[in-house]
């Protein structure tokens, strides 16, 4: 490490719709050099794509502009540069809007943007594709910052690129400084989802490790990145939540897969990450090794998949299975009678009821009907009318959670790969005319799975007790297209010796029957005392398709933690 001071990079947004006042909080809460914001997700691209159909001048996150009405002046006063992917489908349009806003509020700022990710017109993607965006790396961001930008807006870059691009520009890293870049990518991955790094959505939120005040308002995170790529994750003093090795581990596992975490600039080796406490609300990340990136870039495609409708019938009290069978038979007959049965008809019964309940809602189960079709008429009146017409002629206590609608469009997400050389990654500097082409990585490495490491010695046999897995293990889960990941970790070496041998793919199938017939891959990360499972196909065609009750698999890990297993008493 050189004597250069660490670069302090904060985050003020984990998604489009995150806490509006976070940008102000981060700018006024303590010193920063760079403030980032992640506004894009797979579903967001579809939403912005539909907005752009109505108005070609739109397609960016308008919330970001509103945040800047005050934030531009605060950032200029404090010398903080802002880097955000809020440009969405129209980064040039957002950059111009920021310039107009700066003039309006009387703040002199230099605005640059990154483009080239939008590939919708560069090839034939197939029928109905609405958006096609490559996930760019941090090179364009670095060029904009080197060119003197105070504000950089991008389209679809990898979430971690907001951080790694800023760090590369600040420290002058070379394109093949793999370890430094990988360290910044790991730090960026922890920052990208905002308060999930500071105790938000944390499995052990009720324990003393992360005490929960009322109201609970975790602060947004920041990273102190050193010239050698190591980092300390922390937050501004006096803000809520907590930064611990547990909260950082949870976010490291979020929406990842194996030991190799690929990106456009570098592949970071998650099996080399070391986390150590560095004081109150401070966790050091070091040891991260990097490798050359893959030769291809991920491209996210979104399209309108068709139309869907749903009706949720409430079944209260006795004879719930018989009531479900009755209304299901009635609805099936009505759909058949239309002569245009929806292409997909799915029923699920959630037994949320309990016997002899003191509260009516606790005596009720939910029967959910979801229909899909390419034709809106097939899922509209034909379905909602049939449900309404049963109101006085079906099971006792008939009612639904909401009036049936006329059907709504749903989206589909698909990820494909393209050669990095096919993507015109471009930095447009603050003068608005100078364009710098960002070249793809000169050295690449095909992405292959890391062999599983040597397993720890199993625990000796001993007394066990049936208890929820979550008594000893944390989890965090999320979505990647139609797949879901579930990261599971424990906090002691003894618990790791048990978990690594016990929570196999077969055991996961037993615990989560919805996953029983799907391909599952298990990745072992001893340095984090963690297992990461990737379940292919659980989410159908992605979050926008709403294929299941939890379409983004956000609570899949909590379901797993609630399942009971025989756990050694020494761990309990």
C-alpha positions as CSV (number, residue, x, y, z in Angstrom):
1,X,0.0,0.0,0.0
2,X,1.2,3.5,-0.8
3,X,0.7,6.5,1.4
4,X,-2.3,7.7,-0.6
5,X,-5.3,8.5,1.5
6,X,-8.3,6.1,1.1
7,X,-11.0,7.1,-1.3
8,X,-14.3,7.4,0.6
9,X,-17.2,6.2,-1.7
10,X,-20.8,6.2,-0.4
11,X,-24.0,4.9,-1.7
12,X,-27.4,6.7,-1.7
13,X,-29.6,4.3,-3.6
14,X,-30.0,0.6,-3.9
15,X,-32.9,0.6,-6.4
16,X,-35.3,3.0,-8.2
17,X,-37.6,4.0,-5.4
18,X,-35.2,3.8,-2.5
19,X,-35.3,6.3,0.4
20,X,-35.6,9.8,-1.3
21,X,-33.6,11.7,1.3
22,X,-30.7,9.3,1.3
23,X,-28.7,11.5,-1.1
24,X,-28.9,14.5,1.3
25,X,-28.2,12.3,4.3
26,X,-25.0,11.0,2.7
27,X,-23.8,14.4,1.6
28,X,-24.4,16.0,5.0
29,X,-23.6,13.1,7.4
30,X,-19.8,13.1,7.0
31,X,-16.9,13.4,4.6
32,X,-17.1,11.7,1.2
33,X,-15.2,11.9,-2.0
34,X,-17.7,10.1,-4.3
35,X,-21.3,9.4,-3.9
36,X,-22.9,6.6,-6.0
37,X,-26.5,5.6,-6.7
38,X,-27.8,2.3,-8.2
39,X,-31.2,2.9,-9.8
40,X,-31.4,-0.1,-12.2
41,X,-32.6,-3.6,-11.9
42,X,-34.0,-6.1,-14.4
43,X,-37.6,-5.1,-13.7
44,X,-36.6,-1.4,-13.9
45,X,-35.3,-1.7,-17.4
46,X,-38.7,-3.0,-18.5
47,X,-40.5,-0.2,-16.7
48,X,-38.2,2.4,-18.4
49,X,-38.6,0.7,-21.7
50,X,-42.4,1.1,-21.5
51,X,-42.0,4.8,-20.5
52,X,-39.7,5.3,-23.6
53,X,-42.4,3.9,-25.8
54,X,-44.7,6.7,-24.7
55,X,-42.1,9.4,-24.9
56,X,-38.6,8.9,-26.5
57,X,-37.2,11.7,-24.3
58,X,-37.8,9.7,-21.2
59,X,-36.3,6.4,-20.1
60,X,-34.2,7.6,-17.2
61,X,-34.8,7.7,-13.4
62,X,-36.6,11.0,-12.8
63,X,-36.3,10.6,-9.0
64,X,-32.6,11.2,-9.4
65,X,-33.2,14.7,-10.9
66,X,-35.5,15.6,-8.0
67,X,-32.9,14.5,-5.5
68,X,-30.3,16.7,-7.3
69,X,-32.4,19.8,-6.9
70,X,-30.8,20.1,-3.4
71,X,-28.0,17.6,-3.8
72,X,-26.1,19.4,-6.6
73,X,-25.4,22.4,-4.4
74,X,-24.5,20.2,-1.4
75,X,-22.1,18.1,-3.5
76,X,-20.5,21.2,-5.0
77,X,-20.0,22.8,-1.5
78,X,-18.4,19.6,-0.2
79,X,-16.4,18.7,-3.3
80,X,-18.2,15.3,-3.7
81,X,-18.5,13.8,-7.1
82,X,-21.7,11.9,-8.0
83,X,-21.8,8.7,-10.1
84,X,-25.1,7.1,-10.8
85,X,-26.6,4.7,-13.3
86,X,-29.9,6.6,-13.3
87,X,-29.5,7.3,-17.0
88,X,-31.2,4.0,-17.6
89,X,-32.2,3.9,-21.3
90,X,-31.3,7.5,-22.0
91,X,-28.1,8.6,-20.2
92,X,-27.5,11.5,-22.7
93,X,-31.0,12.8,-22.0
94,X,-30.4,12.7,-18.3
95,X,-27.0,14.4,-18.6
96,X,-28.6,17.3,-20.5
97,X,-31.4,17.4,-17.9
98,X,-28.8,17.7,-15.1
99,X,-27.1,20.5,-16.9
100,X,-30.4,22.4,-17.2
101,X,-31.1,21.8,-13.6
102,X,-27.6,23.0,-12.6
103,X,-28.3,26.2,-14.5
104,X,-31.7,26.6,-12.9
105,X,-30.4,26.2,-9.3
106,X,-27.2,28.2,-10.0
107,X,-24.6,25.5,-9.4
108,X,-21.7,25.2,-11.8
109,X,-21.0,21.5,-12.4
110,X,-19.4,19.5,-15.2
111,X,-21.6,16.6,-16.3
112,X,-20.5,13.6,-18.4
113,X,-22.2,10.4,-19.4
114,X,-21.5,6.9,-20.5
115,X,-23.2,5.3,-23.4
116,X,-23.0,2.3,-25.7
117,X,-24.8,-0.3,-23.6
118,X,-28.1,0.1,-25.6
119,X,-27.9,-2.6,-28.3
120,X,-31.5,-2.7,-29.4
121,X,-30.7,-1.5,-32.9
122,X,-27.4,-3.3,-33.4
123,X,-28.8,-6.8,-34.1
124,X,-32.1,-8.7,-34.4
125,X,-33.0,-9.9,-30.9
126,X,-36.3,-11.7,-31.7
127,X,-39.9,-10.8,-31.6
128,X,-41.2,-8.4,-29.0
129,X,-37.8,-7.5,-27.4
130,X,-38.3,-4.1,-25.8
131,X,-34.8,-3.4,-24.4
132,X,-31.4,-4.9,-25.0
133,X,-28.6,-3.6,-22.8
134,X,-25.0,-4.8,-22.2
135,X,-23.6,-4.6,-18.7
136,X,-20.7,-2.3,-19.1
137,X,-17.7,-2.1,-16.7
138,X,-16.1,0.9,-15.0
139,X,-13.9,2.1,-17.8
140,X,-16.3,4.7,-19.1
141,X,-16.9,6.1,-15.7
142,X,-13.1,6.3,-15.1
143,X,-12.7,8.3,-18.3
144,X,-15.4,10.7,-17.4
145,X,-13.9,11.4,-14.0
146,X,-10.4,11.8,-15.5
147,X,-12.0,14.2,-17.9
148,X,-13.0,16.4,-15.0
149,X,-16.7,15.4,-14.5
150,X,-18.4,16.4,-11.3
151,X,-21.5,14.3,-12.1
152,X,-21.4,11.1,-14.2
153,X,-24.5,9.4,-15.3
154,X,-24.6,6.0,-17.1
155,X,-27.0,3.5,-18.5
156,X,-26.7,-0.2,-17.8
157,X,-23.3,-0.8,-16.1
158,X,-22.7,-3.5,-13.6
159,X,-23.7,-2.3,-10.1
160,X,-20.2,-2.6,-8.8
161,X,-18.7,-0.6,-11.7
162,X,-20.0,2.6,-10.1
163,X,-17.4,2.0,-7.4
164,X,-14.6,0.3,-9.3
165,X,-14.6,2.9,-12.0
166,X,-14.3,5.7,-9.5
167,X,-11.5,4.0,-7.7
168,X,-9.6,3.2,-10.9
169,X,-9.8,6.8,-11.9
170,X,-8.7,8.1,-8.5
171,X,-5.7,5.8,-8.1
172,X,-4.7,5.5,-11.7
173,X,-5.0,1.7,-11.8
174,X,-4.0,-0.1,-15.0
175,X,-6.6,-2.2,-16.8
176,X,-4.7,-5.4,-15.6
177,X,-4.4,-4.5,-12.0
178,X,-6.7,-7.5,-11.3
179,X,-6.3,-7.7,-7.5
180,X,-6.9,-4.0,-7.0
181,X,-9.9,-3.9,-9.3
182,X,-11.3,-7.1,-7.7
183,X,-11.1,-5.5,-4.3
184,X,-13.0,-2.5,-5.5
185,X,-15.6,-4.7,-7.2
186,X,-16.2,-6.6,-4.0
187,X,-16.6,-3.3,-2.1
188,X,-18.9,-2.1,-4.8
189,X,-21.0,-5.2,-4.6
190,X,-21.4,-4.7,-0.8
191,X,-22.4,-1.0,-1.3
192,X,-24.7,-1.5,-4.3
193,X,-27.8,-2.4,-2.4
194,X,-27.6,0.4,0.1
195,X,-28.8,-0.4,3.6
196,X,-28.7,-4.2,3.1
197,X,-25.0,-3.7,4.1
198,X,-25.9,-1.9,7.3
199,X,-28.4,-4.2,8.9
200,X,-31.4,-3.9,6.5
201,X,-33.1,-7.2,5.6
202,X,-30.6,-8.9,8.0
203,X,-31.3,-12.5,9.2
204,X,-30.2,-11.9,12.8
205,X,-31.8,-8.4,13.1
206,X,-33.3,-9.3,16.4
207,X,-30.1,-10.3,18.1
208,X,-27.7,-8.1,20.0
209,X,-25.2,-8.2,17.1
210,X,-27.6,-5.7,15.3
211,X,-30.0,-4.2,17.9
212,X,-33.2,-2.9,16.4
213,X,-34.4,0.5,17.7
214,X,-37.8,1.8,16.9
215,X,-38.2,3.2,14.4
216,X,-35.5,1.2,12.6
217,X,-33.7,3.4,10.0
218,X,-30.3,2.0,9.0
219,X,-27.9,4.4,7.5
220,X,-26.5,4.0,4.0
221,X,-23.0,2.5,3.7
222,X,-19.7,3.8,2.5
223,X,-16.3,2.2,1.7
224,X,-12.9,3.6,2.4
225,X,-10.9,2.1,-0.5
226,X,-7.1,2.1,-0.3
227,X,-4.7,2.3,-3.3
228,X,-4.0,-1.5,-3.0
229,X,-7.7,-2.3,-3.4
230,X,-8.4,-3.2,0.2
231,X,-11.4,-1.5,1.8
232,X,-13.1,-0.8,5.0
233,X,-16.9,-0.9,5.0
234,X,-18.6,1.6,7.4
235,X,-21.3,4.2,7.6
236,X,-21.6,7.8,8.8
237,X,-21.4,8.3,12.6
238,X,-24.7,8.5,14.4
239,X,-26.8,6.7,11.7
240,X,-28.9,3.7,12.4
241,X,-28.2,0.0,11.7
242,X,-24.9,-1.7,12.1
243,X,-21.9,-2.8,10.0
244,X,-20.6,-6.2,11.1
245,X,-18.9,-9.1,9.5
246,X,-22.4,-10.7,9.4
247,X,-24.1,-7.8,7.5
248,X,-21.2,-7.7,5.0
249,X,-21.3,-11.5,4.5
250,X,-25.0,-11.4,3.8
251,X,-24.6,-8.8,1.1
252,X,-21.6,-10.5,-0.4
253,X,-23.7,-13.6,-1.0
254,X,-26.6,-11.6,-2.4
255,X,-27.3,-12.5,-6.1
256,X,-24.0,-14.2,-6.6
257,X,-23.2,-17.8,-7.6
258,X,-19.8,-19.5,-7.4
259,X,-16.3,-18.5,-6.2
260,X,-15.7,-16.6,-9.5
261,X,-17.7,-13.4,-9.6
262,X,-17.4,-12.2,-13.2
263,X,-17.5,-8.7,-14.5
264,X,-16.5,-6.7,-17.6
265,X,-13.3,-5.5,-16.0
266,X,-12.2,-8.3,-13.8
267,X,-13.4,-11.6,-12.3
268,X,-13.2,-11.3,-8.5
269,X,-12.5,-14.5,-6.5
270,X,-15.0,-14.5,-3.7
271,X,-13.2,-17.5,-2.2
272,X,-10.3,-15.2,-1.4
273,X,-12.2,-12.5,0.5
274,X,-11.2,-12.0,4.1
275,X,-13.5,-10.1,6.5
276,X,-12.2,-8.8,9.8
277,X,-13.7,-6.3,12.4
278,X,-11.9,-3.0,12.3
279,X,-13.7,-1.2,15.1
280,X,-17.3,-0.3,15.8
281,X,-19.3,-0.4,12.5
282,X,-16.2,-1.1,10.6
283,X,-15.3,-4.2,8.6
284,X,-12.1,-4.6,6.7
285,X,-12.2,-6.4,3.3
286,X,-8.8,-7.7,2.1
287,X,-7.1,-10.6,0.4
288,X,-9.3,-10.3,-2.7
289,X,-7.7,-11.9,-5.8
290,X,-8.7,-10.9,-9.3
291,X,-8.4,-12.6,-12.7
292,X,-8.9,-11.5,-16.2
293,X,-12.6,-11.0,-17.1
294,X,-14.5,-13.3,-19.5
295,X,-14.4,-12.4,-23.2
296,X,-18.1,-11.8,-23.4
297,X,-20.5,-9.3,-21.8
298,X,-23.9,-10.1,-20.3
299,X,-26.8,-8.5,-22.2
300,X,-30.2,-8.2,-20.5
301,X,-33.2,-8.5,-22.8
302,X,-36.7,-7.5,-21.8
303,X,-39.9,-8.0,-23.7
304,X,-43.6,-8.0,-23.0
305,X,-44.5,-11.6,-22.5
306,X,-48.3,-11.3,-22.7
307,X,-51.1,-10.6,-20.3
308,X,-51.9,-11.9,-16.9
309,X,-54.7,-11.8,-14.4
310,X,-55.2,-13.2,-10.9
311,X,-58.0,-13.8,-8.4
312,X,-57.4,-14.7,-4.7
313,X,-60.4,-16.5,-3.1
314,X,-60.6,-16.4,0.7
315,X,-61.6,-19.7,2.3
316,X,-62.6,-19.4,5.9
317,X,-63.2,-21.9,8.7
318,X,-64.1,-25.5,8.1
319,X,-63.7,-27.7,5.1
320,X,-61.0,-25.6,3.4
321,X,-60.0,-28.4,0.9
322,X,-63.6,-29.0,-0.1
323,X,-64.2,-25.3,-0.6
324,X,-61.1,-25.0,-2.7
325,X,-62.1,-28.0,-4.8
326,X,-65.6,-26.5,-5.3
327,X,-64.6,-23.1,-6.5
328,X,-61.8,-24.5,-8.6
329,X,-64.2,-26.8,-10.4
330,X,-66.6,-23.9,-11.0
331,X,-63.9,-21.6,-12.4
332,X,-62.4,-24.4,-14.6
333,X,-65.8,-25.1,-16.1
334,X,-66.4,-21.4,-16.7
335,X,-63.0,-21.0,-18.5
336,X,-63.7,-24.1,-20.6
337,X,-67.1,-22.7,-21.6
338,X,-65.6,-19.5,-23.1
339,X,-64.0,-21.5,-25.9
340,X,-60.8,-19.5,-25.3
341,X,-59.1,-21.0,-22.3
342,X,-56.0,-19.1,-21.2
343,X,-52.7,-20.6,-22.2
344,X,-51.6,-21.0,-18.6
345,X,-53.8,-21.6,-15.6
346,X,-52.1,-22.0,-12.2
347,X,-53.8,-22.6,-8.8
348,X,-52.0,-22.4,-5.4
349,X,-53.6,-22.9,-2.0
350,X,-51.9,-21.2,1.0
351,X,-53.0,-22.8,4.2
352,X,-52.7,-19.6,6.3
353,X,-55.7,-20.7,8.4
354,X,-55.5,-22.2,11.9
355,X,-58.1,-24.1,13.9
356,X,-60.3,-22.4,16.4
357,X,-58.9,-19.0,15.6
358,X,-59.7,-15.9,17.7
359,X,-59.3,-13.6,14.6
360,X,-61.2,-14.2,11.4
361,X,-58.2,-13.5,9.2
362,X,-56.3,-16.3,11.1
363,X,-59.1,-18.7,10.3
364,X,-58.8,-18.1,6.5
365,X,-56.8,-19.7,3.8
366,X,-56.0,-18.2,0.4
367,X,-56.7,-19.9,-3.0
368,X,-54.8,-18.0,-5.7
369,X,-55.7,-18.3,-9.4
370,X,-53.2,-16.9,-11.9
371,X,-53.8,-17.0,-15.7
372,X,-51.6,-15.9,-18.6
373,X,-52.1,-15.6,-22.3
374,X,-50.8,-13.6,-25.3
375,X,-54.4,-12.3,-25.8
376,X,-55.7,-9.8,-23.2
377,X,-59.3,-10.9,-23.8
378,X,-58.5,-14.5,-22.8
379,X,-57.4,-13.3,-19.3
380,X,-59.7,-10.3,-18.9
381,X,-63.5,-10.3,-18.6
382,X,-63.6,-14.1,-19.3
383,X,-61.8,-14.6,-16.0
384,X,-62.8,-11.7,-13.8
385,X,-66.5,-12.0,-14.9
386,X,-66.5,-15.8,-14.1
387,X,-65.2,-15.1,-10.6
388,X,-67.6,-12.3,-9.8
389,X,-70.6,-14.4,-11.1
390,X,-69.8,-17.1,-8.4
391,X,-70.4,-14.6,-5.6
392,X,-73.8,-16.0,-4.5
393,X,-73.5,-19.6,-5.8
394,X,-70.2,-21.1,-4.5
395,X,-68.7,-22.0,-1.2
396,X,-70.0,-20.6,2.1
397,X,-68.3,-17.4,3.1
398,X,-67.3,-16.6,-0.5
399,X,-65.2,-13.4,-1.0
400,X,-62.0,-12.4,-2.8
401,X,-59.2,-10.2,-1.6
402,X,-59.7,-7.5,-4.3
403,X,-62.1,-7.0,-7.2
404,X,-60.8,-8.9,-10.3
405,X,-59.4,-6.7,-13.0
406,X,-59.2,-6.8,-16.8
407,X,-55.7,-8.2,-16.9
408,X,-52.3,-6.5,-17.0
409,X,-49.2,-6.9,-19.2
410,X,-46.3,-8.9,-17.8
411,X,-42.6,-8.9,-18.8
412,X,-40.0,-11.4,-19.5
413,X,-36.2,-11.1,-18.8
414,X,-33.5,-13.1,-20.6
415,X,-29.7,-12.9,-20.3
416,X,-27.5,-13.6,-23.3
417,X,-23.8,-13.1,-24.0
418,X,-22.1,-11.0,-26.7
419,X,-18.5,-10.5,-27.6
420,X,-17.2,-7.5,-25.7
421,X,-15.7,-6.1,-28.9
422,X,-19.2,-5.7,-30.3
423,X,-20.3,-3.2,-27.6
424,X,-19.4,0.5,-28.3
425,X,-18.6,1.4,-24.7
426,X,-18.1,5.2,-24.9
427,X,-17.4,8.0,-22.4
428,X,-18.9,11.4,-23.4
429,X,-16.8,14.0,-21.5
430,X,-18.2,17.2,-19.8
431,X,-17.9,19.3,-22.9
432,X,-20.7,17.2,-24.4
433,X,-18.8,16.5,-27.6
434,X,-15.5,14.7,-26.8
435,X,-16.1,11.0,-27.1
436,X,-13.6,8.5,-25.7
437,X,-13.9,4.9,-26.9
438,X,-13.3,2.4,-24.0
439,X,-11.6,-0.7,-25.3
440,X,-12.5,-4.2,-24.0
441,X,-10.1,-6.0,-21.8
442,X,-6.9,-6.9,-23.7
443,X,-6.6,-10.2,-21.7
444,X,-9.6,-12.4,-21.0
445,X,-10.2,-15.7,-19.3
446,X,-13.1,-18.1,-20.0
447,X,-15.2,-18.5,-16.9
448,X,-15.0,-22.0,-15.4
449,X,-16.2,-23.3,-12.1
450,X,-13.7,-23.4,-9.3
451,X,-13.4,-27.0,-7.9
452,X,-14.9,-27.4,-4.5
453,X,-12.3,-26.8,-1.7
454,X,-11.4,-29.3,0.8
455,X,-14.2,-29.8,3.3
456,X,-13.7,-29.3,7.1
457,X,-13.6,-32.2,9.4
458,X,-17.2,-33.2,10.3
459,X,-18.5,-32.8,13.8
460,X,-18.3,-35.9,16.0
461,X,-21.7,-37.6,16.6
462,X,-23.6,-36.3,19.5
463,X,-27.1,-35.4,20.8
464,X,-29.3,-33.4,18.4
465,X,-32.5,-31.4,18.8
466,X,-35.1,-30.6,16.1
467,X,-35.0,-26.8,15.6
468,X,-35.2,-24.3,12.8
469,X,-32.1,-24.0,10.7
470,X,-32.2,-20.2,11.3
471,X,-31.4,-20.7,15.0
472,X,-27.7,-21.0,13.9
473,X,-27.6,-20.0,10.2
474,X,-28.2,-16.7,8.4
475,X,-29.4,-16.5,4.8
476,X,-30.0,-14.1,2.0
477,X,-31.6,-14.8,-1.3
478,X,-32.4,-13.0,-4.6
479,X,-33.0,-13.3,-8.3
480,X,-31.0,-13.4,-11.4
481,X,-33.4,-13.7,-14.4
482,X,-35.3,-16.9,-13.9
483,X,-32.9,-18.3,-11.3
484,X,-32.7,-17.7,-7.6
485,X,-29.7,-17.9,-5.3
486,X,-29.7,-18.7,-1.6
487,X,-26.6,-17.9,0.4
488,X,-26.4,-19.6,3.8
489,X,-23.7,-18.8,6.3
490,X,-22.8,-19.5,10.0
491,X,-20.8,-17.5,12.5
492,X,-18.5,-20.1,14.1
493,X,-16.1,-22.7,12.8
494,X,-17.9,-25.5,14.7
495,X,-21.2,-24.6,13.0
496,X,-19.4,-24.5,9.7
497,X,-18.2,-28.0,10.2
498,X,-21.8,-29.1,10.6
499,X,-23.3,-27.0,7.8
500,X,-20.8,-27.9,5.1
501,X,-21.6,-31.6,5.5
502,X,-25.3,-31.4,6.3
503,X,-26.8,-28.9,3.9
504,X,-26.3,-30.7,0.7
505,X,-28.3,-30.3,-2.6
506,X,-30.4,-33.3,-1.7
507,X,-31.2,-31.9,1.7
508,X,-32.1,-28.5,0.2
509,X,-34.5,-30.2,-2.1
510,X,-36.2,-31.9,0.9
511,X,-36.4,-28.6,2.9
512,X,-37.7,-26.5,-0.1
513,X,-40.0,-28.8,-2.0
514,X,-40.7,-26.1,-4.6
515,X,-37.1,-26.6,-5.8
516,X,-37.2,-30.4,-5.8
517,X,-37.4,-30.9,-9.6
518,X,-35.1,-28.0,-10.6
519,X,-31.4,-28.0,-11.3
520,X,-29.5,-26.8,-8.2
521,X,-25.8,-26.0,-8.0
522,X,-24.0,-25.7,-4.6
523,X,-20.9,-23.5,-4.2
524,X,-18.7,-23.8,-1.1
525,X,-17.0,-20.6,0.3
526,X,-15.1,-21.6,3.4
527,X,-13.6,-18.2,4.0
528,X,-17.1,-16.8,4.5
529,X,-18.3,-20.0,6.3
530,X,-20.9,-20.0,3.6
531,X,-22.8,-22.2,1.0
532,X,-24.3,-20.6,-2.0
533,X,-27.1,-22.4,-3.9
534,X,-28.3,-21.4,-7.4
535,X,-31.7,-22.8,-8.3
536,X,-32.3,-22.6,-12.0
537,X,-35.8,-21.9,-13.3
538,X,-37.5,-21.2,-9.9
539,X,-38.6,-17.8,-11.1
540,X,-39.8,-18.8,-14.5
541,X,-39.1,-16.0,-17.0
542,X,-37.9,-13.5,-14.3
543,X,-39.4,-11.1,-11.8
544,X,-41.6,-9.2,-14.2
545,X,-43.4,-12.5,-15.1
546,X,-44.4,-12.9,-11.5
547,X,-44.3,-16.7,-11.8
548,X,-44.5,-17.4,-8.0
549,X,-45.8,-15.8,-4.8
550,X,-42.3,-14.4,-4.1
551,X,-41.3,-13.4,-7.7
552,X,-37.8,-12.1,-6.7
553,X,-37.0,-14.9,-4.3
554,X,-36.4,-12.2,-1.6
555,X,-37.7,-14.4,1.2
556,X,-36.6,-17.8,-0.1
557,X,-33.7,-17.8,2.4
558,X,-36.0,-17.0,5.3
559,X,-38.3,-19.9,4.3
560,X,-35.2,-22.1,4.4
561,X,-34.2,-20.7,7.8
562,X,-37.7,-21.6,9.1
563,X,-37.4,-25.2,8.2
564,X,-36.7,-27.7,11.0
565,X,-33.7,-30.0,11.1
566,X,-31.9,-32.2,13.5
567,X,-29.2,-29.8,14.8
568,X,-26.4,-30.8,17.2
569,X,-27.2,-29.5,20.7
570,X,-23.6,-28.2,21.0
571,X,-24.6,-25.6,18.4
572,X,-27.9,-24.7,20.0
